[in-house]
Each structure stands twice: as C-alpha cells, then as structure tokens.
Amino acid sequence: MAILEVLAPDITWQSPWKSLWATSNHSVPLAFSRRTTRKGRVAHPRHIAVVTRATSSREKEEALEQTKRSTWFDWNSEWYPVAIEQELDKGVPHAVTILGNELVVWWDRNGKNWQVFSDKCPHRLAPLSEGRIAENGHIQCSYHGWMFAPGTGSCSRIPQAQPGDLSAARSPRACATVYPSMEQQGILWMNFSASASSQIKPPFFPVLEDADFVHYWATSDVPYGYEALIENLMDPTHVPFAHHKLQGNRNKTGPVSYTVNKFDRHGFKGSTGRGDVVFMPPLSFVMEIRIPPKQKEESDKITYTVFMCVPVLPGRSKAFWSFPRNFAKSIHFYTPRWLAHLRHMLVLDSDLYLLHIMEQKQERNEREFTPTSADAFVLGFRRWLSVYAGGAPGYAPHIDRKLPSSPPKPQLMDRYENHVKRCPTCMAALRSFKLAELGLQIAAIATVAVASIRRSWWGILGVFLWIASRYTARFIRKNYHFHDYNHALVK
C-alpha cells in the first residue's frame, strides 16, 4: 500500500508562485487533493498571484478575489483533534485549548455522543469545564447553576428566574456556543466553523483500517509551539542523536537524500529514499518506512509514523501519534500500555529542552544554516506556512503571539503536567505505584515493631521493605514527575 496512493491522489496544478521556487533544489510540481474545496480568508497583498487582464475594473476585482479564495489557507475551517476518544471520562467535563480558544468537552448521555462547547457560561463567563453533567444530561455551570442542552447549547434552566418566566432562557444571548464535532478512527474532532459541511471530513488514514497493521493512539502536551513540534517530527535525522539508544544510535548514521516534489497550499509530498511522506495541513505528517527483507521470499516490513500537531498557544502544543506496523505484532499485544507510555515520555523528554531553547532563539531571529537535503521537509513546511497560511497559526484574536518566558527546567519537563494528569492509563499506574509505596511503608513499620518486641530477624525484613518503599518513591518521581535527560552521560 503506497502512502501517496491512499492519502494523496495526484491532481493537475498550476503554480502562481513558480518563480518563488526557482532557486530551490527541490522540484515543486503537483499537490494532493482535499475531498472538498474550502473558502479561504482574504490574503495579504504579498500572497496574491498575478491575474489575467480583465476588461473592466469589476472583473479585475472579481478575478483577484477568486484568486485570494483559492490560494489562502483558513485555519478556522479545519478539523482539529481534541482527544483520544477512549481516554475521555464520560462522567465529567474536560477542558481543552486549541488555537487559544478555550473549549469544554462533555458526554451527552441522551444522544450518546460527545459535545464540544466554548468553555464559558454566557451569564458571567465562568468555565463550564468546572461544572458538571446534571441528572437530565445537560451541562450545568457550577457558579449559578445555569444549564445548557446538548446539540443546540440552548439554556434549559436559570435557577434565579421567576417561576414560569422563560424570556431570559429563550434569549439567544443565554445560549452556549456549540462547535461541530465527530469521532473518527478513535479520535474526537471539532471544527470552529458553525457551518462545517457534512461533506468535509477530518484527515483519514487508511493504514489504520488495514487488518495487517497493529497500532494505537497516544498523545501528550509539550512546552513548545506548533511550529517547533511539527518541524521536529518532520526531521527524522535528529532521531539517532537526540534519542540515542532510545530510537537509533548516534554512531550508526550516514548521508540522506530527502526530496519535496509536490507542493501547494494543500501541503506537500516527498520521499526519504526509504518511503514516501505526506504533509496534510495544518496538522498531519505521515512518513512511510520500508525495511527490506533479509530473504527474497519474505515481504517488506512496513511501519508508518502518523503525527498530528495541534497549536494550543504560543509556546504550547499537543501531539497525537500512532506507529502502525505489519511486523512484531506480539509486542503490541503483550506490552502493558502504561509501560509503553513511560517509553513515550522518555523519548519526548530526550529532546524537549533542546526544542524549547531552539524556539526561544528562533523568535529572536537568530540565523540558521541548513545546507543539506536533511532539512527539506522542514523548509517545505516553512514555505507553506509563509506563503499560504500567514506565517503563523491563526490563534484567537485575544492571544498574545509572544512566547512566554522560559520556566525552570524541572517545571518545563514536568511529566505530570505535560501528560500524566490527562492520561487515564498513566494516572491508574501512578495510583497503583503510590499504593504500593504506602503498603511497603506500613509493612516496614509493622515488621520493625514486631522485631523490637520479639528481637527476631524480622527487623532485617523491615529494613528491606523500607528500602523498597524508598526505591518505589524514587521510581514515581523519576517516571511520573521529572526526569532530567543528560545527553553527555548516555554513552
């Protein structure tokens, strides 16, 4: 299954910016298609292509406006992943931020589907994520008790209103803001456009439906922005160095030849030499890795890296990933999910501090030098962002685009804040380890007490139990709170 065939069928494309790429080492012919066209916002004048001569000023204006609509990328018309569906607790509301917009996700027990509302009560703007799901299945604000119905967001109850007076509740100003949402391939998605067409769907990954491949979704927040996150994931040559002995080896590297060969506002296609890559704006980057068989009668081992990068705030983003593969399937089924998450966090930590510092320096416009094709995908993304998407994510108008100040390293790399507290798998494992620590402490104290009375060997057992409790406490701190990855000490 070729990744370009299943994700990005070719279409004919005429580039109005052909001259922009004249000095590039990478060819720029075709781009992959979307399922439907999308209305774009008005482009900055520098992004407007030259239009053909019109016979009247009105025709010129119409031609110019049509060019703007067809070439500009609209951040608010896209579908964004909110959460992994199976990790959401149906009993409570969940707070989520996307593009600086604060959202609340909650389960409609009557309609049997997830709801995505703006995270504010229209009364006094209290966060609905701090509320509850009432007995009638509506979401209730915890500040004054106003209730809102699923689907429409209409106000269903104002406790302070006079009996029988429905005028306030029926006012459009009393309604909560509702966003379209849907579940697809295990991910809950939302769209900021209230008129999102049912024909427009989130990105679909056919390999996740292939019975020959095993996979699962994972996610984590990271303390660096969308651009830093997606550029990092588009750069496979950093893996053997930044993730040495976790995902590769710094002593086993060599030259690469990466190419970007199909490019327009819908993203780009490319190749690593070992497989195809596709960037589907603004979130998805999929890379195919083919491992040649050792014997002729064997088929290729194939794995994909499927990444989705969500802009949360300047200096903050959220990653979703899945690594479907058609080999080593027993490892997938027998590895406990909490253990796999520990490895994910270790991999994230091993370049987290690097990316945070790099982002700070890039904001100061410090110059980079990218002379090899290893940076082809990163440069392709930067071109797309600059030419088609305004140079930065379309954050909410009230968001300050400046990066926040850099916190201390233990706070920056706090696994509990970045991932654990939002992950039911890791929270369940953390509670189990804390319970084990407490049990070991109680057992140690009890055995020492018995030994002091009977003067037996039980005291030695008590010492070992106490040491085991301290080791468990250290394991908890290192794996669920802060682990300082020092590259110089990894031989």
N, C-alpha and C positions, 0 to 999 in steps of 0.2 A: 504494500500500500504506500504509494508515494505521497508525501505530505502535501506537495503542491497540487496534486490531483484532488485530494479530499478536502483541502481547505481553501485553495485559491485558483480557481479556473482562470485561464487567460482571457483577456478581452483586448480589443484594439484600443489604443490610447494615443492621443496626440498631445504632446507636452508643450504648453505655452511657455515653459521655463527652460527650454532645451539649452539656451545659451548659459544658464546658470551652472550647468554641469559640464561645460565644455572642457574645463581644466581638470575634471575628476578622472581618477584612474579606474573608475567603476562605471560600466555601461548602465544606462537608465531607460530601457525600452518600455516594457509592459507593466501593468499593475493588476492585482487581483480584484475581483468584483465583490460588491456587497449585494445582499439579497434585494435591497430596495435602495432608491436614491433618498437622500436626506436634505432637508432645507438647511442652508448654511447661513451664518450671520454675515453682516457686512464686513468686507475685508478692508484692511488698512491699504491706503493707496499704493504702497510699495509692493503689495502682493497681487495687484491687478494686472492681468495679462493684456497684451495689445489686442484690440478688437479690430475687425474689418471695417472698412469705411462704410458709413451709413449715409443715406440720402437726406436725413433730417436729424435735428438735434434730439428729437424724441426717440428716434430709432437708435441713435447712439447711446442714449441713456438706458434704453431697454436692453441693448446688447451688453452694455457694461454691467448692468445689474444681474443679467443672466450669467455672465462670467463669474461675478462675485459668488453667486449662489452655488455654482457648480464646482468651485475650487476651494472654498473655505470650509474648514472643519469646525463643527459646532459641538462643543463639549457637553452641552445640556441635552442634546438629543440622543446621547449614547446610553446604553445599558451598563450598569456598574454592579459587580458582585458585592453583596452585602455580608454574607456569612455562608459557612458550610451548613446546609440545612439540618443535618443530623446532630450538629453540635449546639443547636439552639434549644433552650429550655422553654417549653410551651406554657409554663406556668407564670412567667414574669416578663415584663417589657425589657427590651435591650436597647441601649444607647449606641449609636453608630454615627460616625462623621465621614462624609465624602465631599471633597472639594470645598471644605469649610462649612458645609451645610449639616446642621445637627438633625439627626433622624432618630425615630423610635421604631423598633421592630417588635411586633407582638402577634400572638396567635389568635385567630378568630375561630373559636371552638364551634361556632354555629355554622360558618361557611367552610370550615376545615381548610383554611389557607392562611398564609402569612400576610400581615398588613404592614405597610411602611408609611408612617405619618411624619410630618415635621414635628420635631421634638419640642413643641411649645403649646401650652394651653392658650387659646385666644383670649382668655379672661385677663390674666395677669402675667402671662408668658412663663409660667412655671414649667419645668421639663416634665413631659408626660412619661419619660423613661423612669422617673422616680415614683410613678403612680402604680396602679395595679389593674389587673383584669377582673372586672366585677362579676358578680354571680350571673348577670344576664348576658355575659360575653362581651360587653363593651369595655373600652379602656376608660379608666377613671383617674382624673388628676388628683394628686394627694394633697393639694393646697386648699381647694374649696369644694372638691367633690364633683366638679362638672364631669359629665360622661359623654363619650363620643362613639357613634356607631361605626362598625367596620364598613368598608366599601365606599361610603359617601363622606364620612367624617362629620356628619350632622350631629348637632348637640342633642342628646337624648334626655338630659336631666340637668337642671340647675337647682340645687337644693335651696338656695336663698330666694328663689322666685315665689311669688304668691301662688297658692293652690289654684290650678286651672288657668293661670296666666302663661301662655306658651309663646307670647310675642318675642321675648328675648331669645328663647331657644330656637325659634324658627328664623331668626335673623341670619343672613349669610355671614355676618361678622362673628357669629358664635360657632362657626364650623372649623374643625381642624383641617389642616392641609393634608391631602392624601396623594401619594405618588403611585403610579403603576408598578406592580411587582409580579414576579413569576418565578417558579422553580424550574431549573433545567440542569440535568446531569449532576444532581446533588448540590447545586449552588443556588442560593436565593439571590435574585437580581432585582434591581429597581431602576427606574428612569425618571429624570427630573421633568420631562415633558408630559404635561397632563393629557396631551392629545397623542401619546405614543401609539402608533398604528399597531394593530394586532399582527400585521404582516412583517413588521420589523422585529427581529429576534436577537437575543444576545449571541455572542460568538458560540459556535457549535464545534465540538471536537470529535469527529467520527471515531478516532482511535479509542476513545473512552467507551465506545459501544462495542468494540471488537472483542469477541469472546476469547481470542487468542492472547489478549493482553490483560495483565493484572495491574491495578492501580488503586490509590486512594488519594483524597484531597487533604492538604494541610494548609495552615495559614498562620501568619504572625504579623504583628505591628513592628515597624522598625523606625528608629530615631533619625532617619534621613529622608529627604524628599523623593517624590515620584521620579524625577529625572535621574537622580543618583541610583535609585533602585533599578530602574529598567535598563540603564546603561551598564550596571554591574552584571545583570543577568544576560545581557547581550554580548558579554565579553568572556567567552569560555577560556581564554588563555590565562586568566588570572587564577583559575582553579588550582593548578598544581603548586602554585606559590602561596596564595592566601589561605588555601585549605590543605596544606601539605600534610600527607598521611591520613587525611580525612576523606578527600576526594581527589586523589592524584599524588604525585611525588615531584618535588622541585628538581630532582636530579634526572628525571625522565621526560624531558621536553625537547621540542625541536621547532623548526620553522613551520609556519602555516600559510595558507593561501585562501583568504576569505574574499568573497565577492558579493556585491549587491548589484543585481542585474535587472530588477523590475521594481519601478518606483513611481508612486504618485500620492495623492492625498489619502488614498486608502491604505497606505503603508508600503511595504516592500517585500520582495523575495530575495533570497540569497543562497549561498552554499558555503559549507565549511570544508568541502572535499570529502567528508565522511557522511554527508547527508544534507538535506535541504533545511532552510529556515524561512519562517514567515513572521512578519510583524503586522498585526491587525490592530490599528489604532483604536482607542488610545491605550489599551490595556494589555493585549495578548502578544506574547512572543513564544513561538513554538520551534523547537530545534530537534531534528532527527539525527540519531547517532546509530550508524550501522557498524556492527562488529563482524568482520569477515569470518567465515567458518574455518576451523582447523583442518577439516576433512571435506572433500568435494561433495560427498553425499549429504552433508549437513546443510541446513538453510541458515541464512544470516540471523544473527542475534540483533534485535532492533529495540531500542529504547527511545522515548521522546521526553524532552523536558518541556512541560506545559506551564508557562508562567502567566499570571495576571497581576498587574501592578496598579494599585488604586491610589490616586492622590488624596490624601486626607487633609493635610495642612502644609504650609511651607515648612520644610524640615521634618515632616512626618508622613509616612505612607504605610500601606498594608500590602503584603504579598500573599497570593494564593499560588499553590504549586501542586503538580502531580507528575509522577515519573512512570507512565505506563511502559511496560516491557513485556516481551514474549519469551523470557527465559528466567531462571531462578525463581520460579513461582512458589516453591515451597517456603522460601524465606519470607515472602509476602504474607503467607497464611499463618506461619508459626511465630513470627516476631511480634511480641506484645506491642500494641500501639503506643503505650507510654514510653517504652524503650526507644522506639523509632523517633518519638518526639524529642527525647533527650539528645539524640544524634542531630536532629534538625537544629536544635538550639545551639549546639556546639559549632555546627557549620556556620550558622548565622553570626555567632559571636566572633568567629575567626577573622572576619573582615569588617565587622560592624564599626569598630573605631576608625579604621582606615577610611571608610566611606564617609563617615561623619566629618572627619577632618578635611578630606578632599572637597566635600561640598562647601565647607566654610571658605576654602581657598578659591574655589571657582566663583563664589559670589563676589570675591574681591577682584575678579577678573585677572587672576594670575595666569600667565601663559602656559599652555601645554604644547607638547611636541609629539605628534602621532604619525611617524614616518612609515609604518608598515601596515599591511592589509589586516593585521590582527584587530585593528580598530575600525574596520569597515562598517560593521553593524552599528557601532556607537555613533560614528559620523553620519550614517544614513538616518538614524533616529534624530539626531540634532538638526539635520537638514529638514526632515519632515516637520519637526516642531517649529522651526523658524519660519519656513515658507508657508505651511498650511494651517498651523494651529496657534499662531500669535506669539510664539516664543516661550510660552509657559502654560501650565494648566489653567483652565477657566474657573478659578476659585470664586466663591461668593463675593459680591462687591464689598462687604464689610471686612474682608480678611486682609490683614497687613502682609504684603508679599515678602517682607524682610525675614530672613532666617532668625529663629530665636537664638539667644546666647547659648554657648556650649556648657552643659552641666558637668559636674564631676563624673569621672569615668564609672564609678560604681553605680551612680544613678542612671547614666546613659545606657549601661549594659545590664540593667536590672531585668532579669528574665521574668520575674513575677509580673511586672508592669507591662512588659512588651508582649508577653504571650500567655503565661500560666493562668492568670486570673480570668482570662476569656476562654480558656480551653477546658471543657469538662473532663477530658481524658487526663490532662496533667493535674487538674485540681483533685480528681479522685485519687491519683497516685500520690500526690502531696499529702493528702489527708491520711492515707494508709501509712506512709513513712513517719508522719508525726505521731500517729497512734502507736507504731512500733517503737519509736523513741520513748514515748511515755511508758509503754509496757516494760521496756528494758530498765528504765529508771526505777519503776516500782519494784520490779523483781530484784534489782541490785540492792535496794534499800532493805527489802524483806529478807534476803539471804544473809546480808551483813548482820541484821538484827538477830536472826536465828543463830548465826555463828558466835555472836557475842554472848549469847546465853549458854549454848552448848559447847562452845570452844572446839568447833569441828572444822573440817575442810570447807565448809560452806562459805566461809569468808573469802576463799580464793575464787570460788564461783561468782560471788558478789562483785569482786573486783573486775573479773572478765565481763560480766554483764554491764557494769558501769562504763567500761572502755567501749563496749559495743554500742551503748547509747550515745556516747560522745562521737563515735565514728558515724552513726546514723545522723546526728545533728549536723556534722560537717558535710555529709553527703547531701543533705537537704539544702544547706546554704550554697554549696557549690553548683548544684544542678537545678535549683529552682529559684535562686536569687541572683548571685553574682559569681561569674567565673571569668577571671582575667586571663585572656589568651595572650601568651607571650611568644611571638614567633622566634625569637632568638634562642629560646630554650627547647624548641622542637627540632631534634636532630634528624 
